[in-house]
Amino acid sequence: MPHPSTIAGLSVHRLGRIEAHIENNYLATGRLPGTLTLVARRGEIAFLKAQGSMDIERNKPMARDTLFRIYSMTKPITSIAMMQLYEQGKFKLDDPVHKFIPAWRNLGVYSSGVYPDYVTTPPARAMTIHDLMTHMSGLTYGFSNRTNVDAAYRELRLDGGPQLTLERLVTQLAELPLEFSPGSAWNYSVSTDVVGYLVQLLSGQSLDDYFQEHIFAPLGMHDTGFTVGADKLDRFSACYQHQPGDRFALQDDPATSFFSGESCYFSGGGGLISTIDDYFRFAQALGNGGALDGQRIIGRSTLAFMRLNHLPNNQDLPGLTTGGFSETPYAGSGFGLGFSVKTDVAKSQTIGSVGEYGWGGMASTNFFIDPVEDIIMVFMTQLIPSSSYTLRQELRALVYGALVD
């Protein structure tokens, strides 16, 4: 049989540019250890390529079934879980968070001081669940390295790790000030970890059990979870840290990784391990309007609501952000309930469609769903931080450049 020239309206030849671009600019030059790239359109995989190594030290080539730390690509999954409970009437988006976490009733906004002695002022209004889901809560991340508040997060190790639990997170956050009055600004934060805590509270299940029953099992995501079992350890990639001079060094060895132990911290903001096929099944369910292979995980209308821009006055992120960190370029993108949402293609200076949504992870993983062109891309690698290179924008140019109908 002759090789097809197009798959799902994408040029096979032009998709081949992805492989060459990654090899020539990132692998041969020693900038990335290895990559796994998937492009699908109209529900059909048009391009899937493993390149380079999943583990340099053990000389293991990248494979389709490699397990990756997806970090913040956990957030859309947690957000879907929360909105499943919304569909059951378990909460309203304008509910104050202290309705469910009473210790948060008297949170103050930072005025001055250093941990543990802060001067605070009362917020203009109480934090709501909507604030948590849009990162407008006033919470932050320790790794932001920007303020006296995030310094306390670092000291208390609230970004994650072996000693943290969701219960301890919400207990300690009750004692720390907010960066700003809820709803007044956007700041990437542990908000989605708190959403994960609320999923546990509202469902009566641990977050890992909830995910398994209501998302992973229905979608056939057999390789996704908070830990890597001994039977899967040989498929677990190494993770690397970017070094000066476009080099990288081992950051997390699979054999000694926190993820290969017994986790007690189910981080809804960044704790999941997954494969490209599992995450594609999740993304394709969203691309289909909330269902895959007869299994519906979210209502069509609920999902449409989640991927609207929920920032006030339809602003994009630069108009509202207080921090310097995001998993996507800011301009021309707003934020929905768990995803970035493209609102202005020209302003973004990156090819795409209005309504495209997705997110990325700290180790440079990324996905997007374009409902207009019916395109899904999932990209996996393991290099921290995600801001090391502009490969995400380059991949968009390569993917959209392959469209022929």
Secondary structure as UniProt FT lines:
FT   STRAND          6..7
FT   TURN            8..9
FT   STRAND          10..11
FT   HELIX           12..22
FT   HELIX           23..27
FT   TURN            28..30
FT   STRAND          34..41
FT   TURN            42..43
FT   STRAND          44..55
FT   TURN            56..59
FT   STRAND          60..61
FT   TURN            64..65
FT   STRAND          67..69
FT   HELIX           71..74
FT   HELIX           75..86
FT   TURN            87..89
FT   TURN            93..94
FT   HELIX           97..99
FT   HELIX           102..104
FT   TURN            105..106
FT   STRAND          109..114
FT   TURN            115..116
FT   STRAND          117..121
FT   HELIX           129..134
FT   HELIX           142..144
FT   HELIX           148..156
FT   TURN            157..159
FT   TURN            162..163
FT   HELIX           166..173
FT   TURN            174..175
FT   TURN            182..183
FT   HELIX           191..203
FT   HELIX           207..211
FT   HELIX           212..216
FT   HELIX           217..219
FT   TURN            222..223
FT   HELIX           230..235
FT   STRAND          239..243
FT   TURN            244..246
FT   STRAND          247..252
FT   TURN            254..256
FT   HELIX           258..260
FT   TURN            268..270
FT   STRAND          273..274
FT   HELIX           276..287
FT   TURN            288..289
FT   STRAND          291..292
FT   TURN            293..294
FT   STRAND          295..296
FT   HELIX           300..306
FT   HELIX           312..314
FT   HELIX           317..319
FT   TURN            331..332
FT   STRAND          333..335
FT   STRAND          340..342
FT   HELIX           345..348
FT   TURN            354..355
FT   STRAND          357..360
FT   TURN            362..363
FT   STRAND          366..370
FT   TURN            371..374
FT   STRAND          375..380
FT   STRAND          383..384
FT   TURN            386..387
FT   HELIX           391..400
FT   TURN            401..402
//
